[in-house]
Amino acid sequence: MRLPATIGIIASCVLSLRFQEGEIRWNAVPGAERYQIQESFNELASSRNYFTLGQSFKVDHRVTAPTQASYQVTAEVSTLAAAVPVSNAACTARITVDLAPDAALQKITRRIVFPLVGSTAGAFGGRFRTSLKLTGSNPNQKGTIVFHPASRAAADGDPSIAYDLVTPGDTKFFDDVVAEMGQSGIGSLDIIPDAAGDPIVPLAEARLYNDTSSGTFGTQAAPAFPADYLRSPGLKLTAPDPRFRMNVGFRALTDTTITILISGTDGRLRDFRELKFPAGWMQMTGVAELAGSELKPGESMTLGFSGVAIPFYTLTENRTNDPMLFVAEPVAKSLNVGKYVD
């Protein structure tokens, strides 16, 4: 931690900052109506303002890499209380705090996740497959592609394939990535950089498709950054018309409780469920299995998540068996920088 800086803007205003027991603390400034705290993370190009009437501010963040957080505290002093009449009387001081990496947050976020992949028999004699393309974005990107089967928690020994991209632009392509691991069924896919290497993941894109005698039918899938789902956005579904069948799923990254609200066509709540799942669990089921009852066309289901989870649902056209994947959109999307702040 760097030594605190003290700056006096006017003769009657001296603000001294110190970092103690996880808090930034300062002396009371006579005449201060409130204190503004500007928090910034220079390496991550982000900042936020807070206000308080007290003389302390709790630094309550977890980070994935050594990070410096800068705090500028300003006492907003009434001009009537200032020793010398000045316009917008205020005093400001700045302090820098060193934040150490959090191992649990590192484990969650040092990866990207495709919450739904698979290789299994499909309708009309076809086969449901998942292709995967990785493209190097930095030199010497190495890591592991891990398949976590559905309906159980992820395990360290789950099937995997290594990747090694020597230069930016290098590509690695899997026509059926789950089958190439000798596996079948559905699950989720993690792409994890080596622990000792670059934390930035390669560029990745997947395609979920049905391979049939009359051609392929499918949808593109983008990876999810777990850092975006530390505050789960939840998911709301409305039962489709009979031309489609709907499935709903999620990949839990921590122990997760799901609250399910079922509303009728009039918008009124008609049922409620709460389900608990362990960290690493992946599941995709029909709506009725998760909701506990069938949804009639026009009825809706709202899922809330306590824990870190990536929710999604699929719509499949019954005539062609053409799948569409919808992953819950986070409020903000992370940059692929390998460093994250919670």
VOBAGU-361954 format. One line per 4 residues: number of its first residue (from 1); their letters; for each residue y, z, x of C-alpha. Coordinates in steps of 0.001 Angstrom, whole numbers, plus 500000, padded with zeros to 6 digits. Last residue first. Example, Ala and Ser with C-alpha at 12.3 -4.5 7.8 and 13.67 -1.06 7.14 Angstrom:
<sites>
2> SA> 498940/507140/513670; 495500/507800/512300
</sites>
This chain:
<sites>
342> DVYK> 491754/491339/483977; 492848/489383/487044; 490962/486372/488386; 490387/484617/491691
338> GVNL> 488063/481596/492104; 490925/479158/491533; 489480/476928/488805; 492412/477496/486462
334> SKAV> 491776/479685/483486; 492305/478647/479866; 494403/480669/477469; 493707/481907/473928
330> PEAV> 490022/481077/474292; 488461/478246/472251; 485123/479039/470629; 482577/476395/471681
326> FLMP> 481862/473582/469194; 478850/471365/469895; 477978/468208/467935; 474397/466944/467603
322> DNTR> 473187/463545/466277; 469890/464031/464418; 470441/460561/462927; 469966/461367/459206
318> NETL> 470420/465139/459389; 473726/465130/461271; 473683/468181/463518; 476530/470693/463642
314> TYFP> 476449/473246/466425; 478064/476643/466870; 479560/478568/469755; 480335/482060/471012
310> IAVG> 480917/483036/474675; 480519/486799/475033; 482228/489669/476846; 482020/492850/474792
306> SFGL> 482982/493764/471243; 482700/490432/469467; 483892/489409/465989; 482034/486786/463958
302> TMSE> 483422/485388/460710; 481108/483691/458198; 482277/481373/455447; 481226/480114/452026
298> GPKL> 482201/476532/451135; 478635/475246/450835; 476369/478253/450176; 475536/480495/453107
294> ESGA> 471970/481732/453260; 471320/485383/453996; 471006/487801/456923; 474036/486309/458665
290> LEAV> 472228/485648/461941; 469062/484264/460370; 470978/482472/457617; 473220/480664/460113
286> GTMQ> 470272/479145/461919; 469725/480465/465390; 471024/480189/468939; 470674/483175/471242
282> MWGA> 471516/484085/474810; 471387/487672/476125; 472838/488330/479581; 474059/491841/478768
278> PFKL> 472167/493456/475907; 472626/492645/472197; 473831/494696/469223; 474169/493510/465607
274> ERFD> 476573/494606/462857; 476386/493124/459375; 478715/492800/456359; 478393/491091/452994
270> RLRG> 480444/489805/450033; 483986/489769/451404; 486275/487815/449087; 487487/484332/450016
266> DTGS> 486712/482836/446605; 483968/480691/448158; 482294/483895/449277; 482960/485719/452529
262> ILIT> 480409/487000/455048; 481684/489265/457827; 479615/489633/461012; 480441/492217/463683
258> ITTD> 478744/491416/466989; 478211/494156/469558; 477844/493040/473161; 476441/494456/476391
254> TLAR> 477999/492179/478997; 477816/488423/479636; 476592/487581/476125; 475873/483903/475460
250> FGVN> 476409/482964/471840; 474876/481059/468969; 475295/479448/465562; 473303/476645/464016
246> MRFR> 474465/474267/461278; 472670/471531/459413; 474561/468510/458202; 474456/466049/455285
242> PDPA> 474068/468995/452897; 477760/469972/453117; 478852/472402/455805; 479006/476227/455620
238> TLKL> 482318/477450/457008; 482288/479132/460399; 484727/481532/462082; 484356/482590/465720
234> GPSR> 485701/485393/467889; 488335/484930/470600; 486494/487247/473020; 488784/489209/475312
230> LYDA> 487022/488924/478684; 486290/485408/477396; 488691/483403/479571; 487363/485024/482749
226> PFAP> 483908/483736/481745; 485032/480146/482466; 483265/477876/479971; 481821/474529/481024
222> AAQT> 482626/471322/479154; 480081/469659/476891; 479822/465976/475958; 477979/465071/472771
218> GFTG> 474805/463268/471824; 472831/460386/470391; 470617/458245/472625; 468895/455000/471754
214> SSTD> 466520/453587/469119; 463360/454961/470732; 465001/458358/470912; 466730/460532/473539
210> NYLR> 468722/463234/471763; 471772/464389/473674; 473667/467254/475211; 475893/465956/477987
206> AEAL> 477168/468126/480788; 480241/468216/482998; 480975/470140/486167; 483706/470208/488792
202> PVIP> 482443/472384/491609; 482957/476153/491499; 485630/477924/493533; 484286/481102/495133
198> DGAA> 483859/479320/498509; 480983/480817/500416; 479336/484170/501185; 478175/484867/497620
194> DPII> 476971/481310/497063; 478695/479671/494099; 477090/480199/490671; 476556/477515/488019
190> DLSG> 475094/479228/484955; 473133/477436/482232; 472215/478655/478757; 469009/478443/476752
186> IGSQ> 466856/475958/474878; 463211/474994/475347; 461491/473493/478364; 461251/474348/482043
182> GMEA> 459999/472715/485242; 463420/473074/486873; 463885/469317/486542; 463129/469752/482838
178> VVDD> 466222/471940/482416; 468465/469500/484304; 467452/466395/482374; 469296/463456/483975
174> FFKT> 470495/465631/486827; 473393/464325/488923; 474894/465566/492188; 478251/464274/493334
170> DGPT> 480332/464340/496524; 484027/463899/495718; 485212/466681/497981; 482795/466908/500936
166> VLDY> 479460/468626/501564; 478220/469330/498053; 475072/471475/498176; 473299/472499/494960
162> AISP> 470320/474827/494566; 468013/474743/491542; 467092/477706/489346; 464526/479295/487055
158> DGDA> 465252/482951/486104; 464406/485560/488747; 467653/487504/488489; 467159/487931/484741
154> AARS> 469182/486786/481701; 468453/488706/478514; 466115/487267/475909; 466222/484968/472918
150> APHF> 467122/481815/474858; 466020/480881/478368; 468488/481408/481257; 468672/478338/483517
146> VITG> 470370/478868/486897; 472230/476290/489002; 472759/477759/492474; 475401/477503/495154
142> KQNP> 477015/475492/497884; 480444/473926/498160; 480995/472631/501671; 484437/471060/501324
138> NSGT> 486341/471567/498049; 486262/469807/494657; 482649/468587/494858; 481382/466874/491715
134> LKLS> 478505/468204/489607; 476926/466159/486813; 474475/467601/484305; 472250/465957/481701
130> TRFR> 470806/468033/478875; 467885/466808/476770; 466643/466824/473174; 463601/464579/472867
126> GGFA> 462804/461906/470323; 459855/461461/467972; 462117/461266/464925; 463434/464813/465471
122> GATS> 463574/466520/468837; 461109/467961/471321; 462721/470171/473937; 464976/470203/476959
118> GVLP> 467931/472489/476530; 471504/473542/477160; 473909/475828/475289; 476373/478354/476748
114> FVIR> 477286/476120/479713; 478630/478811/481988; 480845/478856/485062; 480336/481382/487803
110> RTIK> 481966/484197/489774; 483412/485712/486577; 480805/488247/485452; 479616/489360/488881
106> QLAA> 483151/489657/490228; 484173/491766/487229; 481347/494210/487940; 482181/494371/491654
102> DPAL> 485891/495143/491135; 487974/493826/494019; 490666/496108/495509; 494285/496029/494298
98> DVTI> 497125/496441/496822; 500411/497566/495245; 503860/496199/496126; 507037/498074/495195
94> RATC> 510458/496935/494019; 513670/498709/493080; 516442/497910/490604; 519596/499531/489313
90> AANS> 521630/498604/486267; 525211/498482/484955; 525668/495463/482675; 529401/495217/483481
86> VPVA> 530773/497964/485678; 532873/501086/485147; 532044/503391/488093; 530045/506580/487606
82> AALT> 527919/504833/484993; 527195/506702/481753; 529437/504537/479548; 527920/501411/481093
78> SVEA> 524528/502535/479751; 521889/502101/482420; 518945/499722/482134; 516819/501037/484963
74> TVQY> 514978/498123/486552; 511473/498297/488032; 510120/495357/490014; 506372/495477/490488
70> SAQT> 504387/493234/492815; 500613/493037/492635; 498711/492156/495777; 495136/491013/495312
66> PATV> 491864/491471/497176; 489402/489410/495097; 487870/489677/491611; 490567/491865/490087
62> RHDV> 490588/494725/487576; 493898/495860/486162; 495427/499029/484736; 498496/499826/486810
58> KFSQ> 499904/502659/484696; 503718/502788/484489; 505794/505927/484970; 509256/507369/484307
54> GLTF> 509427/507211/480509; 511359/505093/478007; 509183/502063/478718; 509434/498284/478842
50> YNRS> 506993/495629/480097; 507471/492144/481525; 504752/489757/482690; 504129/487481/485658
46> SALE> 501680/484803/486784; 501525/482494/489784; 498023/483631/490788; 498825/484231/494453
42> NFSE> 502163/485810/493548; 500789/488282/491033; 503776/489577/489117; 504738/492621/487057
38> QIQY> 508312/493088/485844; 508886/496637/484639; 511990/497317/482509; 513164/500890/482120
34> REAG> 514996/502332/479113; 518365/503780/478084; 519121/505016/481592; 522171/507306/481516
30> PVAN> 521015/509452/484418; 518111/507781/486255; 514818/509676/486048; 512883/509398/489282
26> WRIE> 510053/506936/489666; 506302/506547/489221; 503949/503621/489575; 500543/504798/488399
22> GEQF> 496960/504611/489646; 496926/508161/490987; 500235/507728/492840; 502388/504689/493675
18> RLSL> 506010/505516/494522; 509379/504109/493448; 512918/505436/494104; 515823/504351/491902
14> VCSA> 519411/505270/492848; 522155/504745/490271; 525498/506549/490389; 526961/504528/493249
10> IIGI> 525888/501204/491843; 523062/498851/492769; 521128/501375/494853; 517917/499926/496242
6> TAPL> 514881/501938/497283; 511754/500223/498576; 508392/501916/498492; 506173/501716/501585
2> RM> 503439/499115/501334; 500000/500000/500000
</sites>
